[in-house]
Amino acid sequence: MTPQIYLFRHGETAWSLAGQHTGRTDIPLTAKGEADALVLGQRLVGIHFTRVFTSPRQRARRTCELAALPLVPEIDPDLAEWDYGDYEGQKRVDLLKQRPGWDIFNAGAPGGESPAEIADRADRVIARLRLSDGNSALFTHGHFGRVLAVRWLGLPIVEARHLLLDPASLSILGYEHNNRDEPVIARWNA
């Protein structure tokens, strides 16, 4: 069997609940976010992982810790959320009043990362994962997870706008017919 990539978005934070862009700001999980992270761990009983990776942000690290996988996670800076620059902490609805039609996947954020930069980070993660012989668990963020999924499929980053990723969700990236030349999204936002 070809390996699968178990992709986890961190649990709820005050900012994810409010709809604020949270990139570099390092905020904790809410009580609900912690409870949901515990449930994630229960869903993984019996699945063998050869490697576990987490974003350096505390919300992802704490979700990983509460999921209680039996491996020490490796902190991977490439799994960090999009750097929203000047848009950090702002809500999309407010940004659209200033910039009608704005979309992070097309335009990026001033003072932050461009779509090309975030795609490069996702491609680096994917290149490492494709060399793996076993299942990997990744604890990351909403926008970055969406970008990772479309880049896994070889699609342009703009296609990530069509995918939603809820807090404390599980998605699985894999291969059809156990063929590494046929990447698929085996499960999304569960």
HELIX and SHEET records of a PDB file:
HELIX    1   1 ALA A   14  ALA A   18  1                                   5    
HELIX    2   2 ALA A   31  ARG A   43  1                                  13    
HELIX    3   3 GLN A   58  ALA A   67  1                                  10    
HELIX    4   4 PRO A   77  LEU A   79  5                                   3    
HELIX    5   5 GLY A   85  TYR A   87  5                                   3    
HELIX    6   6 ARG A   92  GLN A   98  1                                   7    
HELIX    7   7 ILE A  104  ALA A  107  1                                   4    
HELIX    8   8 PRO A  115  LEU A  129  1                                  15    
HELIX    9   9 GLY A  142  TRP A  152  1                                  11    
HELIX   10  10 ILE A  157  HIS A  162  5                                   6    
HELIX   11  11 GLU A  176  ASN A  178  5                                   3    
SHEET    1   A 6 GLU A  74  ILE A  75  0                                        
SHEET    2   A 6 ARG A  51  THR A  54  1                                        
SHEET    3   A 6 SER A 136  THR A 140  1                                        
SHEET    4   A 6 ILE A   5  ARG A   9  1                                        
SHEET    5   A 6 LEU A 170  TYR A 175 -1                                        
SHEET    6   A 6 PRO A 183  ARG A 187 -1                                        
END                                                                             
